[in-house]
Amino acid sequence: MGGLHRGHRQLIRAARGVGGRVLVSVFVNPAQFAAGEDFTTYPKHPDGDAQQASAAGADAVWFPAVEHIYGDAGDANPERGPTTSGPQPEPSLIQTLCGPWRPGHFEGVLMVMERLLERVQPAVVVMGEKDWQQLTVLRQCLPAFYEQRCRLLPVPVVREEGGLPCSSRNCRLSPAQRRQAALVPQALRAAAAAVHAGERRATVLEQLVRGRLKAAGLEVDYAQLVHPLTLQPCPRLDGVALLGVAVHVGPARLLDHSFLLARKPIIAIDGPAGTGKSTVTRLLAARLGLLHLDTGAMYRAVAWLMLESRQPIRSGGALQQLLETMELRLAWGDHGQQVIRINGVDVSDAIRLPRVTATVPRVAALPEVRQVLTRQQRMFGRQGGLVSEGRDMGTAVFPQAELKVYLTATAAERARRRAADMTQRGQAPPPLATLEAQITERDHLDCTRTEAPLRPAEDGVVVATDGISVEQVVDKLEDLFRQRVSHDAWPAGRH
């Protein structure tokens, strides 16, 4: 909305890094200001904004008038905005944080963004993560754009030297007020320290922040712990949550937030055989700096052990003894690859042999095997920091995962991929019809087993991989992750 600063320049540089032409729109949108808010005094410096945008790498800057955006409806009363309606925010997304304090605000945001996107037809929209609620509302309430026509690229919050988030309204603060405003990020850091010390109760964390700010003389609208995706209150911090704050300092209302982590993030990726789970998981883990937990390899290792021990593939005392004496260890190599050892033997390559592949479905259907391996997988997940793939990760092993994905593809497509993978490994693949029949049988076994049958998690996201590249699937999953965990909370490539 103008008053460009370091944060805006970072958005423009990020857009320039994507490639293509970069357009910056500058428009103080009357539709998102309620009565009594600072529409008339909002900072407006078009000449300076144009210079800053150009210096940061913009190809063009657009300063539309109200009538350009809203037509006659806005022209009638430019200070109040249009009387026409637009897309409506999901009610649950505006029940918390700024929603109750700014009636009509998010309706105005959606209205102006819909018009902007229709006129510009961008390939990529670059926006900052500072106003997380606004970003979430746009993502979820304009799906025709952000899921089908363009990609939304979020950029981390840019802060001033004292920690205050860059904002156009900061220029209206006196030096004393700026020092006072810098207490907001300090209070959020205190809440993060409390979490590190073991505090998990939302009421305690919220009151800690609210008390510090009120003691400093700040007027606090809210300090609220919410789920980053649903924006619903979190009574207790379990994994990752957002602690949002809004305060009044002098003439300005300022926002800030902090992502609080009780543990490192977890991504659970499920789906039938041949959907590319292992490849996608490995690439996504490397991109986000998370560890790749290949649980399918654990089942393959048990299948290998049963074959080597000539153990019948059935439940019973012999299987229980085998599992009780088995020592299964996972490690990660220098390049992030998973190394699996069973009873001291490195079986990372042996578990990919066709005879093991053919045996795994029956082994994985044994309740005793699933129970033992599920316990081990949960132990790996206690500290988080994983991308885990399998067939019951989101439903049975990590139901608390920040992101649960179910990858799927047609049986014919998966047969084709299996044949290509076998050929690459130097193995002679059977006919595609045979592979397709094997995959269909495996699907039936996985979906009908009594212990943790294969199915999408209720709150999971189904992603079809037919006709799209592995890189596109990874991009999609990264976008889904960033809807739940910000760059500030978990920078890309972090370990």
C-alpha positions as CSV (number, residue, x, y, z in Angstrom):
1,M,0.0,0.0,0.0
2,G,2.9,2.3,-0.4
3,G,5.5,3.8,1.9
4,L,8.0,1.3,0.5
5,H,10.8,0.1,2.9
6,R,13.4,-2.6,3.2
7,G,10.7,-5.3,3.4
8,H,9.1,-4.2,0.1
9,R,12.5,-4.1,-1.5
10,Q,13.1,-7.7,-0.4
11,L,9.8,-8.7,-2.0
12,I,10.9,-7.1,-5.3
13,R,14.3,-8.8,-5.2
14,A,12.6,-12.2,-4.6
15,A,10.4,-11.6,-7.6
16,R,13.4,-10.7,-9.7
17,G,15.0,-14.0,-8.6
18,V,12.1,-16.0,-10.0
19,G,12.6,-14.6,-13.5
20,G,10.3,-12.8,-15.9
21,R,9.1,-9.2,-15.6
22,V,8.3,-7.7,-12.2
23,L,5.3,-5.5,-11.6
24,V,4.9,-3.6,-8.4
25,S,1.4,-2.3,-7.6
26,V,1.0,0.5,-5.1
27,F,-2.6,1.2,-4.0
28,V,-3.9,2.4,-0.6
29,N,-7.1,0.3,-0.6
30,P,-10.0,2.1,1.0
31,A,-12.0,-1.1,1.2
32,Q,-9.8,-2.6,3.9
33,F,-10.0,0.4,6.3
34,A,-12.8,0.5,8.8
35,A,-14.4,3.7,10.1
36,G,-12.0,5.6,12.4
37,E,-8.8,3.9,11.0
38,D,-5.9,5.7,9.4
39,F,-6.9,5.7,5.7
40,T,-6.5,9.5,5.3
41,T,-3.1,9.6,7.1
42,Y,-1.6,6.4,5.7
43,P,1.9,7.2,4.3
44,K,1.8,8.0,0.6
45,H,5.1,8.8,-1.2
46,P,4.6,7.9,-4.9
47,D,7.8,9.5,-6.2
48,G,9.9,7.8,-3.5
49,D,8.1,4.5,-3.9
50,A,8.8,4.5,-7.7
51,Q,12.5,5.2,-7.1
52,Q,12.8,2.5,-4.5
53,A,10.9,-0.1,-6.6
54,S,13.1,0.7,-9.6
55,A,16.3,0.4,-7.6
56,A,15.2,-2.9,-6.2
57,G,14.6,-4.4,-9.7
58,A,11.0,-3.7,-10.6
59,D,10.3,-3.3,-14.4
60,A,7.2,-1.3,-13.8
61,V,5.2,0.4,-10.9
62,W,1.5,0.8,-11.1
63,F,-0.4,3.5,-9.1
64,P,-4.0,2.9,-9.9
65,A,-6.7,5.3,-8.8
66,V,-9.7,4.0,-6.9
67,E,-11.9,4.1,-10.0
68,H,-9.4,2.0,-11.9
69,I,-9.9,-0.8,-9.4
70,Y,-13.5,-0.4,-8.4
71,G,-15.0,1.5,-11.2
72,D,-18.2,3.6,-10.5
73,A,-18.8,1.8,-7.2
74,G,-15.6,3.1,-5.7
75,D,-15.7,6.4,-7.6
76,A,-18.8,7.4,-5.7
77,N,-17.1,7.5,-2.4
78,P,-13.3,7.0,-2.7
79,E,-12.6,7.4,1.0
80,R,-15.0,4.6,2.0
81,G,-14.3,2.3,-0.9
82,P,-16.7,0.3,-3.1
83,T,-20.3,-0.6,-2.2
84,T,-20.1,-3.8,-4.3
85,S,-19.2,-7.1,-2.8
86,G,-16.4,-9.5,-3.6
87,P,-15.2,-12.9,-2.4
88,Q,-15.9,-13.6,1.2
89,P,-13.4,-14.9,3.8
90,E,-14.0,-18.2,5.4
91,P,-15.6,-17.2,8.7
92,S,-13.3,-19.5,10.8
93,L,-10.2,-17.6,9.5
94,I,-11.3,-14.2,10.8
95,Q,-12.6,-15.3,14.2
96,T,-9.1,-14.8,15.8
97,L,-6.2,-12.4,15.7
98,C,-7.2,-9.2,13.7
99,G,-10.6,-10.5,12.6
100,P,-12.7,-9.3,15.5
101,W,-10.8,-6.0,15.7
102,R,-11.1,-5.0,12.1
103,P,-14.6,-5.8,10.7
104,G,-14.7,-5.7,6.9
105,H,-10.9,-5.6,6.6
106,F,-10.3,-9.0,5.1
107,E,-13.3,-8.6,2.8
108,G,-11.6,-5.5,1.5
109,V,-8.3,-7.4,1.1
110,L,-9.9,-10.2,-0.9
111,M,-11.8,-7.7,-3.1
112,V,-8.8,-5.7,-4.1
113,M,-6.6,-8.8,-4.7
114,E,-9.2,-10.5,-6.9
115,R,-9.3,-7.4,-9.1
116,L,-5.5,-7.0,-9.2
117,L,-5.0,-10.7,-10.1
118,E,-7.7,-10.5,-12.8
119,R,-6.1,-7.5,-14.4
120,V,-2.5,-8.6,-14.2
121,Q,-2.7,-12.4,-14.7
122,P,0.6,-13.0,-12.9
123,A,2.5,-16.3,-13.0
124,V,3.8,-15.7,-9.4
125,V,2.6,-13.4,-6.6
126,V,5.3,-12.4,-4.1
127,M,4.0,-11.4,-0.6
128,G,5.5,-11.0,2.8
129,E,4.8,-13.3,5.8
130,K,4.5,-10.4,8.2
131,D,0.7,-10.3,8.2
132,W,0.3,-14.1,8.4
133,Q,-3.5,-14.0,8.8
134,Q,-3.9,-11.9,5.6
135,L,-1.6,-14.4,3.7
136,T,-3.6,-17.3,5.0
137,V,-7.0,-15.7,4.0
138,L,-5.7,-15.0,0.5
139,R,-4.4,-18.5,0.0
140,Q,-7.5,-20.3,1.2
141,C,-10.2,-17.9,-0.1
142,L,-8.9,-17.3,-3.6
143,P,-8.1,-20.9,-4.6
144,A,-9.0,-20.3,-8.3
145,F,-5.8,-18.2,-8.5
146,Y,-3.4,-19.7,-6.0
147,E,-4.2,-23.4,-6.8
148,Q,-4.8,-23.2,-10.5
149,R,-3.5,-20.0,-12.2
150,C,-0.4,-18.7,-10.3
151,R,1.9,-19.5,-7.5
152,L,2.1,-17.5,-4.3
153,L,5.7,-17.1,-3.1
154,P,6.0,-16.0,0.6
155,V,9.0,-14.1,1.8
156,P,10.3,-14.0,5.4
157,V,9.6,-11.0,7.6
158,V,12.3,-8.3,7.3
159,R,13.1,-6.5,10.6
160,E,14.7,-3.3,11.6
161,E,17.9,-3.3,13.7
162,G,16.0,-3.5,17.0
163,G,13.9,-6.4,15.8
164,L,10.7,-4.4,15.0
165,P,9.2,-5.7,11.7
166,C,9.5,-3.2,8.9
167,S,6.2,-1.4,8.3
168,S,5.1,1.7,6.4
169,R,3.5,2.9,9.6
170,N,6.9,2.9,11.5
171,C,7.7,6.3,9.9
172,R,5.0,7.8,12.0
173,L,6.7,6.8,15.3
174,S,8.8,9.1,17.3
175,P,12.2,7.8,18.5
176,A,10.7,7.1,21.9
177,Q,7.7,5.3,20.4
178,R,10.0,3.3,18.2
179,R,11.9,2.1,21.3
180,Q,8.6,1.3,22.9
181,A,7.5,-0.7,19.8
182,A,10.7,-2.7,19.9
183,L,9.4,-4.3,23.1
184,V,7.0,-6.3,21.0
185,P,9.6,-8.7,19.5
186,Q,11.3,-8.8,22.8
187,A,8.1,-10.1,24.5
188,L,7.7,-12.7,21.7
189,R,11.3,-13.9,22.3
190,A,10.5,-14.2,26.0
191,A,7.6,-16.5,25.0
192,A,9.9,-18.6,22.8
193,A,12.3,-18.9,25.7
194,A,9.5,-20.1,27.9
195,V,8.7,-22.8,25.4
196,H,12.3,-23.8,25.3
197,A,12.2,-24.2,29.1
198,G,9.1,-26.5,28.8
199,E,6.1,-24.3,28.9
200,R,3.2,-25.5,26.6
201,R,0.1,-23.8,28.0
202,A,-1.4,-21.2,25.7
203,T,-2.8,-19.1,28.5
204,V,0.6,-18.8,30.2
205,L,2.4,-17.9,27.0
206,E,-0.3,-15.3,26.0
207,Q,-0.3,-13.8,29.4
208,L,3.5,-13.6,29.5
209,V,3.5,-11.5,26.3
210,R,0.4,-9.4,27.2
211,G,1.7,-8.7,30.7
212,R,5.1,-7.5,29.4
213,L,3.6,-5.2,26.9
214,K,1.0,-3.7,29.2
215,A,3.7,-3.1,31.8
216,A,5.6,-1.1,29.2
217,G,2.5,1.1,28.6
218,L,1.4,-0.4,25.3
219,E,-2.3,-0.8,24.4
220,V,-2.7,-4.5,23.4
221,D,-5.5,-5.6,21.1
222,Y,-4.5,-9.3,21.4
223,A,-1.8,-11.8,22.1
224,Q,-3.1,-15.1,20.8
225,L,-1.7,-18.6,20.1
226,V,-3.3,-20.1,17.0
227,H,-2.8,-23.0,14.6
228,P,-0.9,-21.5,11.6
229,L,-3.2,-23.1,8.9
230,T,-6.7,-22.9,10.5
231,L,-6.0,-19.8,12.6
232,Q,-8.0,-21.5,15.4
233,P,-6.9,-21.1,19.0
234,C,-4.4,-23.6,20.3
235,P,-5.1,-24.4,24.0
236,R,-1.7,-26.1,24.2
237,L,1.4,-26.1,22.1
238,D,2.0,-29.6,20.7
239,G,4.1,-29.1,17.6
240,V,4.1,-25.7,15.8
241,A,1.9,-22.7,16.5
242,L,1.8,-19.0,15.8
243,L,1.7,-16.5,18.6
244,G,0.3,-13.3,17.1
245,V,0.3,-9.8,18.6
246,A,-1.3,-6.5,17.8
247,V,-0.5,-3.3,19.7
248,H,-1.1,0.5,19.5
249,V,2.0,2.7,19.8
250,G,1.3,6.4,19.4
251,P,-0.6,6.9,16.1
252,A,0.2,3.4,14.7
253,R,-1.3,-0.1,15.1
254,L,1.5,-2.6,14.7
255,L,1.5,-6.4,14.1
256,D,4.1,-9.0,14.9
257,H,4.2,-12.7,15.4
258,S,6.4,-15.6,16.4
259,F,6.2,-19.3,15.4
260,L,6.7,-21.4,18.5
261,L,8.0,-24.9,18.2
262,A,7.6,-27.6,20.8
263,R,9.6,-29.8,18.5
264,K,11.0,-29.6,14.9
265,P,8.4,-29.9,12.1
266,I,7.2,-33.3,10.8
267,I,5.9,-34.0,7.3
268,A,4.1,-37.4,6.7
269,I,3.8,-38.7,3.2
270,D,1.6,-41.7,2.5
271,G,0.3,-43.4,-0.6
272,P,0.3,-46.7,-2.5
273,A,3.4,-48.2,-4.1
274,G,4.9,-46.5,-7.2
275,T,3.7,-42.9,-6.6
276,G,7.2,-41.6,-6.3
277,K,7.1,-41.2,-2.5
278,S,10.7,-42.1,-1.8
279,T,12.1,-39.8,-4.5
280,V,9.7,-36.9,-3.5
281,T,10.5,-37.4,0.2
282,R,14.2,-37.4,-0.4
283,L,14.2,-34.2,-2.5
284,L,11.7,-32.4,-0.2
285,A,13.8,-33.3,2.9
286,A,17.0,-32.0,1.2
287,R,15.2,-28.8,0.2
288,L,13.8,-28.1,3.7
289,G,16.8,-29.3,5.7
290,L,14.8,-32.2,7.3
291,L,15.8,-35.8,7.6
292,H,14.3,-38.4,5.3
293,L,12.8,-41.3,7.2
294,D,12.1,-44.1,4.7
295,T,9.8,-46.4,6.7
296,G,9.2,-48.6,3.6
297,A,12.9,-49.5,3.9
298,M,12.2,-50.7,7.5
299,Y,9.5,-53.1,6.3
300,R,11.8,-54.2,3.4
301,A,14.5,-54.9,6.0
302,V,12.2,-57.1,8.0
303,A,11.1,-58.9,4.8
304,W,14.8,-59.5,3.9
305,L,15.5,-60.9,7.4
306,M,12.5,-63.3,7.2
307,L,13.6,-64.5,3.8
308,E,17.2,-64.9,5.0
309,S,16.0,-66.8,8.1
310,R,13.6,-68.9,6.1
311,Q,10.9,-67.6,8.4
312,P,7.3,-68.4,7.3
313,I,5.4,-65.2,6.4
314,R,2.8,-65.6,9.1
315,S,2.0,-64.6,12.6
316,G,3.1,-66.7,15.6
317,G,5.6,-67.3,18.2
318,A,8.5,-67.7,15.8
319,L,7.8,-64.3,14.3
320,Q,7.5,-62.7,17.7
321,Q,10.9,-64.1,18.8
322,L,12.5,-62.9,15.5
323,L,11.1,-59.3,16.1
324,E,12.2,-59.3,19.8
325,T,15.8,-60.2,19.0
326,M,16.1,-58.1,15.8
327,E,18.3,-55.0,15.9
328,L,17.2,-52.5,13.3
329,R,19.2,-49.3,12.9
330,L,18.8,-46.3,10.7
331,A,21.5,-43.8,9.9
332,W,22.1,-41.0,7.4
333,G,25.0,-40.9,5.1
334,D,27.1,-37.8,4.2
335,H,24.7,-36.8,1.4
336,G,21.5,-37.3,3.4
337,Q,20.9,-40.8,2.1
338,Q,19.4,-43.4,4.5
339,V,21.5,-46.4,5.5
340,I,19.7,-49.3,7.1
341,R,21.3,-52.1,9.1
342,I,19.6,-55.1,10.5
343,N,21.5,-57.2,13.0
344,G,24.7,-55.4,12.0
345,V,24.3,-56.0,8.3
346,D,24.0,-53.1,5.8
347,V,21.0,-54.1,3.7
348,S,20.5,-50.7,2.0
349,D,20.9,-52.3,-1.4
350,A,19.7,-55.9,-0.7
351,I,16.2,-54.8,0.3
352,R,15.6,-53.5,-3.2
353,L,15.9,-57.0,-4.8
354,P,12.8,-58.3,-6.6
355,R,12.3,-61.2,-4.2
356,V,12.2,-58.8,-1.3
357,T,9.8,-56.4,-3.2
358,A,7.5,-59.3,-3.8
359,T,7.4,-60.4,-0.2
360,V,7.0,-56.9,1.5
361,P,3.2,-56.7,1.1
362,R,2.6,-59.9,3.1
363,V,5.1,-58.9,5.7
364,A,3.7,-55.4,6.1
365,A,0.2,-56.9,6.6
366,L,1.4,-58.8,9.8
367,P,0.1,-56.9,12.9
368,E,3.1,-57.8,14.9
369,V,5.5,-56.3,12.4
370,R,3.5,-53.1,12.1
371,Q,3.3,-52.7,15.9
372,V,7.1,-53.1,16.4
373,L,8.1,-50.8,13.5
374,T,5.5,-48.2,14.4
375,R,7.0,-47.9,17.9
376,Q,10.5,-47.5,16.4
377,Q,9.2,-44.8,14.0
378,R,7.5,-42.9,16.7
379,M,10.8,-42.8,18.7
380,F,12.5,-41.2,15.6
381,G,9.8,-38.6,15.6
382,R,10.0,-37.5,19.2
383,Q,12.3,-34.6,18.3
384,G,10.7,-34.0,14.9
385,G,12.7,-32.7,12.0
386,L,11.6,-35.5,9.6
387,V,10.0,-36.1,6.3
388,S,8.6,-39.6,6.7
389,E,7.1,-41.7,3.9
390,G,5.1,-44.9,4.1
391,R,1.6,-46.1,4.1
392,D,0.3,-45.1,7.6
393,M,2.5,-42.2,8.5
394,G,-0.3,-39.6,8.8
395,T,-2.9,-41.9,10.2
396,A,-1.1,-44.1,12.7
397,V,2.6,-43.1,13.2
398,F,2.6,-39.3,13.1
399,P,-1.0,-38.1,13.4
400,Q,0.4,-34.9,14.9
401,A,2.5,-34.1,11.8
402,E,2.3,-30.5,10.6
403,L,1.7,-31.6,7.0
404,K,0.1,-34.9,6.0
405,V,0.1,-35.7,2.3
406,Y,-1.4,-38.7,0.4
407,L,0.4,-39.1,-3.0
408,T,-1.6,-41.1,-5.6
409,A,-1.4,-42.1,-9.3
410,T,-3.1,-44.6,-11.5
411,A,-2.0,-48.2,-11.5
412,A,-0.9,-47.9,-15.1
413,E,1.3,-44.9,-14.4
414,R,2.8,-46.6,-11.4
415,A,3.6,-49.8,-13.4
416,R,5.4,-47.7,-15.9
417,R,7.5,-46.0,-13.2
418,R,8.3,-49.4,-11.6
419,A,9.6,-50.8,-14.9
420,A,11.8,-47.7,-15.4
421,D,13.2,-48.0,-11.9
422,M,14.0,-51.7,-12.3
423,T,15.7,-51.0,-15.6
424,Q,17.8,-48.2,-14.1
425,R,18.9,-50.7,-11.3
426,G,20.0,-53.2,-13.9
427,Q,17.0,-55.5,-13.4
428,A,14.8,-56.9,-16.2
429,P,11.2,-55.8,-15.6
430,P,8.3,-58.1,-16.3
431,P,5.6,-57.0,-18.8
432,L,3.7,-53.8,-17.8
433,A,0.5,-55.8,-17.4
434,T,2.1,-58.1,-14.9
435,L,3.5,-55.1,-12.9
436,E,0.1,-53.4,-13.0
437,A,-1.6,-56.6,-11.6
438,Q,1.0,-56.8,-8.8
439,I,0.5,-53.2,-7.9
440,T,-3.3,-53.6,-7.9
441,E,-2.9,-56.7,-5.6
442,R,-0.6,-54.7,-3.3
443,D,-3.1,-51.9,-3.1
444,H,-5.8,-54.4,-2.1
445,L,-3.6,-55.9,0.7
446,D,-2.6,-52.4,2.0
447,C,-6.2,-51.1,2.0
448,T,-7.8,-54.2,3.6
449,R,-5.2,-55.1,6.3
450,T,-6.6,-55.0,9.9
451,E,-3.6,-53.1,11.3
452,A,-3.5,-49.5,10.0
453,P,-5.0,-49.9,6.6
454,L,-3.8,-47.6,3.8
455,R,-6.0,-44.5,3.5
456,P,-5.6,-40.7,3.5
457,A,-5.5,-39.0,6.9
458,E,-8.7,-37.1,7.6
459,D,-6.8,-33.8,7.7
460,G,-4.4,-34.8,5.0
461,V,-4.0,-33.4,1.4
462,V,-4.3,-35.7,-1.6
463,V,-1.9,-34.9,-4.4
464,A,-2.2,-36.7,-7.7
465,T,1.1,-37.2,-9.4
466,D,0.0,-38.3,-12.9
467,G,1.3,-36.1,-15.7
468,I,3.5,-33.8,-13.5
469,S,7.2,-34.0,-12.9
470,V,8.8,-34.9,-9.6
471,E,10.0,-31.3,-9.3
472,Q,6.5,-30.0,-9.6
473,V,5.3,-32.4,-6.9
474,V,8.1,-31.2,-4.6
475,D,7.1,-27.6,-5.3
476,K,3.5,-28.3,-4.4
477,L,4.5,-30.0,-1.2
478,E,6.9,-27.1,-0.3
479,D,4.0,-24.7,-0.8
480,L,1.8,-26.8,1.5
481,F,4.5,-26.8,4.1
482,R,4.9,-23.0,3.9
483,Q,1.2,-22.6,4.6
484,R,1.9,-24.2,8.0
485,V,5.4,-23.3,8.9
486,S,7.0,-19.9,8.0
487,H,10.5,-19.3,6.7
488,D,11.3,-17.6,10.0
489,A,10.3,-20.7,12.0
490,W,12.1,-23.1,9.7
491,P,14.4,-21.6,7.0
492,A,15.1,-23.7,3.9
493,G,18.1,-26.0,4.3
494,R,18.1,-25.8,8.1
495,H,19.0,-28.9,10.1
